[in-house]
Amino acid sequence: MNPLYIGIDVSSKSNVVHLMLPDGRKQSNFPVANSQEGSTRMVKRILSAITSHPLDTVIIGLETTSVYGDNFVYFLREDATLAPFNRKIFVLNPKQVKHFKKTYNDLPKNDCVDSYVIADCLRFGRINKEVYLGDYRYKALQNLTRARFFAVQNLVREKQRFLNVLFKKYSTMTQEKVFSDTFSTTALAVYDEFESAEPLAKMDLQELTNFIIQKDKNRFPNPDAVAKTIQKAARSFYRLPKTVNDSVNQVLSISIASIKALDAQIKEFDKVISAQMKLLPKSLISIPGIGPVISAGIMAEIGDINRFPSQAQLGKYAGLAWTQNQPGGFETENTKLIQSGNRFLKYYLCEGALSLVRCDTEYSNFYHSKYKEVNRHQHKRALALTARKFVRLVFRLLKDNHLYRAAE
């Protein structure tokens, strides 16, 4: 095999390309626009280099760079010009390239350095698996599940900001947890529609009860008791200066609108994701408690399960593996999760594990047994171990293309 190693430093506007011969010599280096036209010109330069040397393989490498390299990878897959030359494409971890770069003592200071380092990294062969260029349905699903992930993160942050401001207006209500769900329709109506605690404290009890019944559509089993609890708490609130109180009301009102918008956004994502999942295997959906959204999040990040020879490698890819800490042959009991891994896959695996803890006896018993083993970080540790157990089930079902069957 006589390969041409191609290192590409990708950015939003341009790609710097370094063509390296099998013995490490530079064939050429040049910049091209990060566009269809620029990539076409790059392929022509690569083809010219291959034909002018006795080369039969093209090995292309680039760093993971947010979204800037995605279109470029699609182009390389769809363009058939280099297909006859045993084309291989690798997306390298930036941390790996950074560490490899430290082995050089005399690198020049110019824009071509990173593309040269990537090409040389390919030549030494210390690279991960070839980039996954499988079914586009998984990539389409990934766009949706990752967008949903960020929407959920935004909602969590917005709710936390809301709670911090809410304490200023209704400190006693938050302390005593008057509402079982702080973000229920009735709770948000109370927070938003009353200017301060004082009107709540002075309001006629029956009128407050009717307000609660109207907002919650008569779902509270005992609205009178809820009204009494709210009014009792209202008498113990801090009274804020009017100017401060007005600003707090404005912040809460805007935050409530944001929370409702994010909730609606997530529901819309769930609907679209569920529709997309109808085109994919039902292996994971068949697990009780694992719905289409969690299944989609997991399958979108895994893609073709045959990329992973074992469940251990899948667990490591998800970041559900632990560092080895054995100084002098002694293995410590407290080990940390590895810092690398696919954070989206890890999130959906942990969500799936949490769902199984709630509805599956085996996973519930496993979680609680791990929870009791330590005195610190009980939930975090138990959930990670339960998610790691879930990885084995996911791997087996996808590998065998079978539906879930509960153990008898």
Secondary structure, 3 states (H helix, E strand, C coil): CCEEEEEEEECCCEEEEEEECCCCCEEEEEEEECCHHHHHHHHHHHHHHHHHCCCCEEEEEEECCCCCCHHHHHHHHHCCCCHHHCEEEEEECHHHHHHHHCCCCCCCCCCCHHHHHHHHHHHHCCCCCCCCCCCHHHHHHHHHHHHHHHHHHHHHHHHHHHHHHHHHHCHHHHHHCCCCCCCCHHHHHHHHHCCCHHHHHHCCHHHHHHHHHHHCCCCCCCHHHHHHHHHHHHCCCCCCCHHHHHHHHHHHHHHHHHHHHHHHHHHHHHHHHHHHHCCCCCCCCCCCCCCHHHHHHHHHHHCCHHHCCCHHHHHHHCCCCECCCCHHHCCCCCCCECCCCCHHHHHHHHHHHHHHHHHCHHHHHHHHHHHCCCCCCHHHHHHHHHHHHHHHHHHHHHHHCCCCCCCC
